[in-house]
Amino acid sequence: MKVVPKVQDSTLRILQCLNWQLNSIGEVAPLISEQGFDAVQVGPLQPLKENNYEDWWLSYQPCSFDIGNQYGSKEDFIHLCEVLHDNGLFVFPDVICTHVAVVNDGRLIPHEKVDYKLTSNPAFWRENKEVIDWDDRFQVVNYCAGLPSFNLSNRDLQDYIITFLNEFIDCGADGFRFDSAKSIATPREGCDFFPRVLGSLNKEIYNYGEVIFADENLIRAYVDYLDVLTNTWSCQKNNVVLFSESHDSYLGLGYTRDKTSAEITQDYAHVVDNYPKTIYYARPFDDEWKSSEVQKIHQKTKKN
């Protein structure tokens, strides 16, 4: 059963602030609101294997289900939630439940800093095999994507994650962006992670999961449980969060890197015209999100 989201607005415009210091987000909260955004997606806040500001991907190599890293402490997050809420904005942390940090020698095993209560239980882990074919759902939900990955069917592991998410909610989080949701099996595939975990949260919130490069059938498989964050145009218009650019497309895979910020904003306008829930990625050292064009795009849709 899908958890009823707290966010009930007809439109939801999210600003993705990856690798931002939490206090830096708070400083521009009034401007984020003035620009017509409804929410902020905060980068991962789980402890990391390295405190390195140069390599963005390190934010996606967590070591535990705790709150606080180089971008801000738990107390910083609580304060940010207060500031964003005062400016009429929702707060959605990016959470990583599928995998942990890997050792630096090429072996597919957890880094030494990964929490011992996780590494000490062999039932928590998937088979030590790499996904080769991303069109093979068995591989995607059972093997590893370059990092030590969890067996999310395990109830004890789910309980750790439930406690972690509820701690975020107690701090003020209004929902979550689930990283790599595409690799989490659905109940039809034999895993009750989403209904059990989301159904065990302290209150009704808004959840969306990353399911990129997905066909319509795969998107449909997830929207019974949470909204789908994707780059794929879908018939499920009220159940997807669509983007024209993400950190993966810009920093990782790089397929939007050749586009100027203004061109991305033009693409974003097309997305906003067609979908009620969208996300705009704030590129590093780029103020395009502050532009009058982005503000006009949001004003147009709010009037409609």
Backbone hydrogen bonds, N-H to C=O, Kabsch-Sander energy under -0.5 kcal/mol:
donor,donor_aa,acceptor,acceptor_aa,energy
3,V,225,Y,-0.9
8,Q,6,K,-0.7
12,L,276,P,-3.1
14,I,12,L,-0.6
14,I,278,T,-2.5
15,L,39,A,-2.3
16,Q,14,I,-0.6
16,Q,280,Y,-2.9
17,C,15,L,-0.6
17,C,41,Q,-2.7
18,L,16,Q,-0.5
20,W,17,C,-1.0
22,L,71,Y,-2.7
24,S,21,Q,-0.6
25,I,21,Q,-1.6
26,G,22,L,-2.0
27,E,23,N,-1.6
28,V,24,S,-0.9
28,V,25,I,-0.9
29,A,26,G,-1.1
32,I,28,V,-2.4
33,S,29,A,-2.1
34,E,30,P,-2.4
35,Q,31,L,-2.1
36,G,33,S,-1.8
37,F,32,I,-1.7
38,D,13,R,-3.1
39,A,13,R,-1.7
40,V,90,F,-2.1
41,Q,15,L,-2.9
42,V,40,V,-0.8
42,V,92,F,-1.5
43,G,17,C,-1.1
49,K,61,Q,-1.1
52,N,50,E,-1.2
56,W,54,E,-0.8
58,L,55,D,-1.6
59,S,56,W,-1.8
60,Y,57,W,-1.7
61,Q,58,L,-1.7
63,C,47,P,-2.4
64,S,47,P,-0.5
66,D,64,S,-0.9
68,G,45,L,-3.0
68,G,66,D,-0.5
69,N,72,G,-2.1
72,G,69,N,-1.7
74,K,67,I,-0.5
77,F,73,S,-2.1
78,I,74,K,-2.3
79,H,75,E,-2.2
80,L,76,D,-2.4
81,C,77,F,-2.6
82,E,78,I,-1.8
83,V,79,H,-2.2
84,L,80,L,-3.1
85,H,81,C,-2.6
86,D,82,E,-2.0
87,N,83,V,-0.9
87,N,84,L,-0.6
88,G,85,H,-1.9
89,L,84,L,-2.8
90,F,38,D,-2.4
92,F,40,V,-2.8
94,D,42,V,-1.9
95,V,93,P,-0.6
95,V,177,R,-2.6
97,C,95,V,-0.6
100,V,148,P,-1.9
101,A,62,P,-2.8
103,V,109,I,-2.0
106,G,103,V,-0.6
109,I,107,R,-1.6
111,H,101,A,-2.1
114,V,111,H,-2.0
115,D,63,C,-3.0
118,L,115,D,-1.5
119,T,115,D,-2.1
120,S,116,Y,-2.5
121,N,118,L,-1.1
124,F,121,N,-1.8
125,W,122,P,-1.2
126,R,149,S,-2.7
127,E,142,N,-0.7
129,K,127,E,-2.6
131,V,144,C,-2.5
134,W,132,I,-0.6
136,D,133,D,-1.6
137,R,135,D,-0.9
140,V,136,D,-2.2
141,V,137,R,-2.2
142,N,138,F,-0.9
142,N,139,Q,-0.6
143,Y,139,Q,-2.8
144,C,129,K,-3.7
146,G,144,C,-0.6
150,F,98,T,-2.7
151,N,124,F,-2.8
152,L,150,F,-1.1
154,N,151,N,-1.6
158,Q,154,N,-2.3
159,D,155,R,-2.1
160,Y,156,D,-1.6
161,I,157,L,-2.0
162,I,158,Q,-2.8
163,T,159,D,-2.2
164,F,160,Y,-2.0
165,L,161,I,-2.8
166,N,162,I,-2.4
167,E,163,T,-1.7
168,F,164,F,-1.6
169,I,165,L,-2.2
170,D,166,N,-2.5
171,C,167,E,-1.2
172,G,168,F,-0.8
172,G,169,I,-1.0
173,A,168,F,-2.1
174,D,91,V,-2.7
175,G,91,V,-0.7
176,F,206,Y,-1.5
177,R,93,P,-2.3
178,F,176,F,-0.6
178,F,208,Y,-2.6
179,D,95,V,-2.5
179,D,177,R,-0.8
181,A,178,F,-1.0
182,K,210,E,-1.8
183,S,180,S,-2.0
184,I,181,A,-2.0
185,A,183,S,-0.6
189,E,186,T,-1.6
190,G,187,P,-1.7
191,C,186,T,-1.8
196,R,192,D,-2.5
197,V,193,F,-2.9
198,L,194,F,-2.1
199,G,195,P,-1.2
200,S,197,V,-1.3
201,L,198,L,-1.0
206,Y,174,D,-2.2
207,N,205,I,-0.5
208,Y,176,F,-2.4
209,G,227,D,-2.5
210,E,178,F,-2.7
211,V,209,G,-0.6
211,V,229,L,-2.9
219,I,215,D,-2.1
220,R,216,E,-2.3
221,A,217,N,-1.4
222,Y,218,L,-0.9
222,Y,219,I,-1.0
223,V,219,I,-1.7
225,Y,222,Y,-2.4
226,L,222,Y,-1.7
227,D,207,N,-2.0
228,V,239,N,-2.4
229,L,209,G,-3.2
229,L,227,D,-0.5
230,T,228,V,-0.6
230,T,241,V,-2.3
237,K,235,C,-1.9
239,N,236,Q,-2.0
240,V,237,K,-0.6
241,V,228,V,-3.2
242,L,240,V,-0.6
242,L,277,K,-2.1
243,F,230,T,-1.5
244,S,279,I,-0.6
250,Y,246,S,-1.8
251,L,247,H,-2.7
252,G,247,H,-1.4
253,L,248,D,-2.4
254,G,248,D,-1.2
256,T,249,S,-2.4
257,R,249,S,-0.6
257,R,254,G,-1.1
259,K,256,T,-1.5
264,I,260,T,-2.1
265,T,261,S,-2.1
266,Q,262,A,-1.8
267,D,263,E,-2.2
268,Y,264,I,-2.7
269,A,265,T,-2.1
270,H,266,Q,-1.4
271,V,267,D,-1.8
272,V,268,Y,-2.9
273,D,269,A,-2.0
274,N,270,H,-0.7
274,N,271,V,-1.1
275,Y,271,V,-2.0
278,T,12,L,-2.5
279,I,242,L,-1.7
280,Y,14,I,-3.0
282,A,16,Q,-2.0
282,A,280,Y,-0.5
283,R,281,Y,-1.0
286,D,283,R,-1.4
290,K,287,D,-1.9
291,S,288,E,-2.3
295,Q,291,S,-1.6
296,K,292,S,-2.6
297,I,293,E,-2.4
298,H,294,V,-1.9
299,Q,295,Q,-2.5
300,K,296,K,-2.4
301,T,297,I,-1.5
302,K,298,H,-2.2
303,K,299,Q,-1.9
304,N,300,K,-1.5
